[in-house]
């Protein structure tokens, strides 16, 4: 009955706008708490081995699980079945782990939906009811004989007004930025998934997407705007030991602060791969090894893996220190696409690490860097490049609106023409998250001191201001664009200055709306007639 009532109530509220459910977890636009980097995301759901499986064989029997010590754990006696959300001793486990406070369903959705966590529904003390809760942990078969099933997804609308950002058929070349272009368009995206956990050792996850764009007649859609109906994820997990899980199939990848590997949620289509992974977790170590092929988006066809683009590596995290966490990674990327420009025929090997944490009295820090070697086969040159990011932040707890101020310095090498190829390849990042939301500069041939300020004037409001100076490492090399290309000279290092502003309002636990605007003052390296302006507003609903 609780499942039926919760589903019906959530659905009704969804269409009343004022209670549509909001994603309070990390947002693409305000990532990881507005620049306060979070630990690496383990891109698989942890085993529920500590939970007792469904045990209902008749109506409302008692669960066959150990009784809990109320004095030690704050838990009651054995839990009854029949609620439709599972049974066992969830309250005890939650107490031992330190259950999340507040609205626990607001943190349920992760950067990749196969890592969503709905374990709070197993807590008999949980009294909330968020949109979609009634479609989670549903028993499959006779009272869960064949495991549980989660069904959910996301709907997102985003309106863009872009000036000087290219993508217009009225200019020559048609997609070039920093010219007098003016575009208005609406992006819509629907994601739906099913997560079937057969038991603690086997699960199947499938997620589809439908993405579309409505625009003025002169707008040329980006490659990341449209994908009419396709699969983002389609894999199965097999837990071979208590520490090791094998995953096979199509899967999104998300590691660390997403400077190197990300599903690119800013895109209307998202990014995915196809292959095999091994996920190991023991003590303070998590290690993720994978061999995959990139899956490019083809809007009107079923997306297939490109076997000329292989992406593989190992990403590990150590969390054994109280105030510091470390990432260590190796990432390999081979691109041998037939008929591609010579600059895209390469085999790259990136060795990197990251450390972040706190230093007491509200101080925060982050450092990430990588060296990139290999071969630019199409150019006949060896690769020798790298990047580094350093950040120092401070939480000003004694001030109104709880501001947090960060000072960052970003560097990525450019090509100097010294006999090897020095332009850093940013691989598959969430590029929109860094170096300006206008997406004029990739993490290549860049030198950027920047300042990030975040504030929270009220419980449901979050504000962000990010200012960048964008310079270049090499005047003779260009700065590759992310969202659009711009003509550049080879005599200047001054790319420009950018200011980004965002206001986000969390409507309810799983729905939010945000407003953003950005302006880039073009530097002397840019050849163009217009400084880009960007305004957007987005509504997002998770369920």
Residue, then its C-alpha position, 0 to 999 in steps of 0.5 A: x500500500x505504501x508503494x501505491x500511495x507514494x507512487x500516486x502522490x509523487x506522480x500527482x505532485x510532479x504535474x503540479x510544478x511546485x513539488x516536482x522533485x529536484x536533484x540536490x546532488x552534485x549538479x553539472x552547473x555547480x559541480x561538486x559543491x561549486x568547485x569543492x572537489x568530491x572524492x572519486x565516484x565509484x561507478x558501480x553500486x555497492x553490494x547490499x550484502x549487509x541487507x537481508x533479502x526479501x523474506x516474505x512467504x506469506x502475508x506479513x510474516x516476520x523477517x528471518x534476520x537477527x534481532x538488533x541490540x537497541x541499546x547499542x545501535x538505536x534499533x528496534x526488534x526484527x522488522x516485518x515484511x510486506x511493505x514493498x520496500x524490503x525487510x531485514x535490519x536496515x536501521x541497524x546497518x544505517x546506524x552503524x554506518x552513520x545514516x544521512x540526515x535531512x531529506x535522504x532522497x535528495x542525495x539518491x541520484x549520482x552523476x551516473x544513474x547506475x550508481x544511484x543509492x535508494x538504500x534509505x527506503x530499507x530503513x523502517x524509520x524513513x518517512x519521506x516520499x519523493x517522486x519515483x520512490x514507489x518504483x524503487x526496490x520493487x520485488x521481482x517474482x514472488x515477494x522478491x524471489x528474483x531480486x529487486x527492480x528500480x525504474x526511474x530517469x530524468x527529464x531536462x529542458x534547457x533554453x539557450x540564447x547565444x551571441x557570437x558563439x557560432x553554429x550559424x549558417x549565415x557566417x563563413x565558415x558556418x560554425x565559427x565563433x567570435x562573429x556576429x551570430x545570434x541563436x535561440x534554441x531549446x534542448x530537451x532530454x529524457x533518460x529512462x533506466x531499469x536496474x535489476x538486481x538479481x541478488x548480491x552477486x548479479x545485476x543488469x542495468x539498462x538506460x536509454x536516452x532521447x534528446x532533441x533540439x528546437x531552434x531558429x532556422x540558421x542554427x546548426x545543431x552541435x553533435x552533442x545536441x541530438x540523439x533521437x533514441x539510443x542506449x547509454x548503458x546496457x551491461x551486467x555486473x558479476x560479483x566474483x569475490x567480496x572485493x571484485x566485480x566484473x562489468x561487461x557491456x555499454x557503460x558510461x565512465x566517470x572518474x575523479x573530478x571529471x577533468x579527464x573522464x566524464x559522461x559529459x552531462x552538460x551535453x544533451x546526449x551524454x557520452x558512453x563507451x562499450x567494453x569490459x571493466x573490473x572494479x576492486x574495493x578493499x579497505x581504503x583502496x578502490x581500483x577500476x580497470x577498463x578496456x573500452x571503445x568510444x561510442x560516437x553519437x549518430x542522431x538518426x541511427x543506433x549508436x555503435x562502438x568505434x573500434x578504431x577508438x580504444x580507451x583503456x586504463x586504471x583509475x585508483x583512489x586511496x582514502x586512508x587519511x582523514x584529511x586527504x584523498x589521493x587518485x592515481x591513474x593511467x589512461x590510454x587512448x588510441x585513435x586510428x579512425x580511417x579517413x580522419x585528419x592526420x592530427x587525429x591518428x595517435x596513441x596516447x598514454x596519460x599518467x596522472x594523480x590528484x590529491x584534495x582535502x582540508x587543512x583545518x580552519x575552513x581551508x581546502x585544497x586540490x592539486x591534479x596533474x598528468x604527463x602525456x606521452x605516446x605517438x602522434x602517428x599521423x604527424x610523425x611526432x612523439x607526444x610530450x605534453x601535460x597539465x596541472x591544476x592547483x586550487x586553494x579554497x577557504x570556507x568563510x563560515x563567519x560571514x553571511x550566505x556561507x561563502x566559499x572562495x577558491x583561487x585556482x591556477x590551470x595550465x595545459x601545454x601547447x605545441x612549441x614546434x620543438x621536434x615533439x608534439x606538445x599540445x595536451x589532449x584533454x581526452x574525455x572530460x567534462x570540459x564545460x565544468x572548467x575554463x569557462x562555461x562559454x566553452x571557448x577554450x579546451x584544456x590545451x595550450x592554456x594558462x589560466x588563473x581563476x577565482x571561484x566564489x560560491x554562496x548560499x543565501x537561503x536553503x534552496x538557493x545557490x549562487x556561483x561567480x567564476x572569473x577567468x583570465x585565459x592565456x596561452x602556453x604557446x603563442x604559435x599554437x591555437x587554443x582548441x575550442x570545446x563548443x565552437x572554434x574561433x579564428x586565432x593568430x599565432x603571435x599573441x598569448x592573450x586569449x581573453x577574460x570570462x565571467x560566469x554567473x549562476x543562480x540555482x533554485x532547488x524547487x523540491x528534493x528532485x527538481x531544480x531550476x537554474x539561470x546562468x549567464x556568461x560573457x567572454x572579453x576576447x583577447x588579442x589572440x582572437x580574430x573576430x568581430x563579436x565578444x560571445x554572450x551566453x544566457x541559459x535557463x534549465x529545469x531538471x527533474x529526477x524520478 
